[in-house]
């Protein structure tokens, strides 16, 4: 795995998810703790930067009133509207301090839905930098991470999902996504396995799952 052609894409590591007081934090904090996702992601970002990989942040945000989406949202976006989450300029929409972008990172603008490619120029940016491999982490495992994974797979990227850098609403949903869906559209692995390969070491990943309670 070549760092110069690899991007680590961080999906919605924003205070409304990551941090006490965030509108959706209570819903995801249990799985965050079980996967140790925030600490694992900090380690992954630091090492990937050191090795020369591209770090891309993909936050989601909406203007007050949520005029960018349908007037009668349903499903996951209804939950966002009802909880008043990810309002542009708010503390909740800000990327968590532990993963604050630094010089050289890319912050993708325009994410308004689930797939990080759909309403942004993520694909253009990655291809213009010669990126062929993307590693995904973030929220929600079975929603935005999975949607972006499927889209990246269809676009021909070599897709890695970082199983212990993701979290969702329940242990059941986390395990199902990691065990059943991730292997269909990506190469699932733990952050340690990813970093060893990125650093030029081979690691035998027997299960490809990396799920832990």
N, C-alpha and C positions, 0 to 999 in steps of 0.2 A: 504494500500500500504506500503510495507516494504522497507525502504531506502537501506538496505543491499542487496536486490535482484533487485534493480532498477538502471538503467543507463540512464543518460542524454547524448544523442548523438548529438553533435554540428557539423553540416554539412557546411563546406566551409565558416566559419566566417573569411574570409581572406580579406586583404586590397583591392584587385582588386574589390571586391563586396562592402565592408563595408565603405570605406574611400574615402573622396574627393581626386581626383587624381588617384584613381583606374580605371583600364581600363573599368570596367563594372559598376562602381558606378552610373553614371548618369542614366543608364537603370533601376536601382532598387531603387533609393533613394526616389522616390515618395511613393512607397508601404512601404518601410522601415519607412518612417515618419508616414504613416497612421496607421500602426500596432504598432508603437513604439517598433519595434522588438529588437533593440540593447539594449536599456535600460531594457526592459522586460527580455531579456536573461541574462544580467548581474545580475539582481536580482535573477533570477531562479538559476543560477550557484552558487551564493554565499550561498543561502539558502540550496540548495541541497547538497553542500559540507558540510555545517554545520550539516545537518541531517545524513550524512554518505553515501549518494548515490555516485555511480561511475560517474565521469565526463570523457567522451570520446570525443576527438576532431577528426574529420574526414576531414582533408584538402585534396585538390586535387592539384597535381603538375605534371609538365612535364619537361623533359630535354630540353634544347634549341634545336629547330628544330622539336620537337614533334615526335620523332622517335618511341614512344611507341604506337602510333595510326596509322591508315591507312594513306597512302600517299595522299589519296583523301577523306578527311573527309567531312561529310555532316551533316545537322541538327545542333544541339546545339554544337557539338564538332568543327564544322567548324567555328562557331562564336568565340569559344575560340581561335582557331588558328589564325583566321583573326585579332582578337583584341590583339594578343600576350599576352594572359592572363595566370596567374598561372605558370610562368616559375620558375623552381626550383632554390632556392637561392635568388630570387628577393624580393624586398619589397612587390610587389603585391601578391606574394604567401604566405607571412608571415601572421600568425594568428593575427588579430587585437589586439592592445595593451590592450584594455579593457577586453579581454577574454584570455589573455596570459596564457598558461597552467602553473600550479603550481605543486609542488611535490605531488605525489599521483594521478594526472590526467594521463590518457592514451592518447597518440597521435597515431592514427591509420595510418600506412604507406602503400603506394601502391595504393591509390585511383587514378584511371586513367579514370574512366567513371562515370556513373550516380549513380548506386546502390553502396552504401558504403560497401556492403557485397561482391560484385562480384570479385574484384581483391585484396582483403585484408584478413587479419586474424581476422576481427571484430567478426565473429561468434565464433571462437575458444576462443578468449579472453573473450567474454561475458559469454559463457557457463562455462569456467574454473573458473570464479568468481562467479558462481551460479546465474547469472542474468536471471530473467524471465520476467521483465518488462522493456521496453525501451521507453523513451520519446524523440521525435525528434524535432529539430528546425534547421533553416538555410535557405540556398539558393539552388536552386530556389524552391519555394513552389511546383510547378507543374512539377518539373524535378527531381533533386536529392533527395529532401525530399520525394516526392511521390514514386519514384523508391525504395528508401530504406524502406519506409513504407510497400509497397507491399511485398518486399522480406522478411522483418521481420515477417509479418503476415503469409506468407507461411511457415516460419521456426518455427512457433508455439509460438512466443513471444506474450506477452500482449503488444500491441502497443498503445502508446499515441502520438498524434500529437499536438504540442503546437501552436495553431492557431495564436497567437499574438507574436510568436517568429520566424516567417517566412516572406519571401518577395519574390516577383517575378517581372516580367516586366510590369504588368499592373494591375489595380484594378479589371478589368474584369476577368483576369486569376486567380488572388488571390481568388476572391469570388467563382468562379466556383470550384476550387480545394477544398477549405475549405467546401463549402456547399454540393457538390455532390460526390467528390471522397474520401475525408478523412473518412467520416462515413462508407464507404464500407470496409475499411481495417484497421481501427483504432478507438480509442476512442478520438475524437477531444475535446480539452478543452483549455481554456485560461491558462496562466502561473499561475495566482492566484489560479485557481481551482486545478491545479496540485500540487502546493505547499501545499495547505490546506490538500489534501488527503495524500500527502507524509508525512506531519506532523501529521497525525492521525486524522484530522478533516474531517467530511463528509460535502460535499457541493452538493446541488441539482443543477445539470446542466440540465436545461430544454431543451435547443436547441442543445447543444453540438457543437455549431458553433464557437462563439467567434469572428466573423468578425466585424471589425469596420472601418468606414471611418475616 
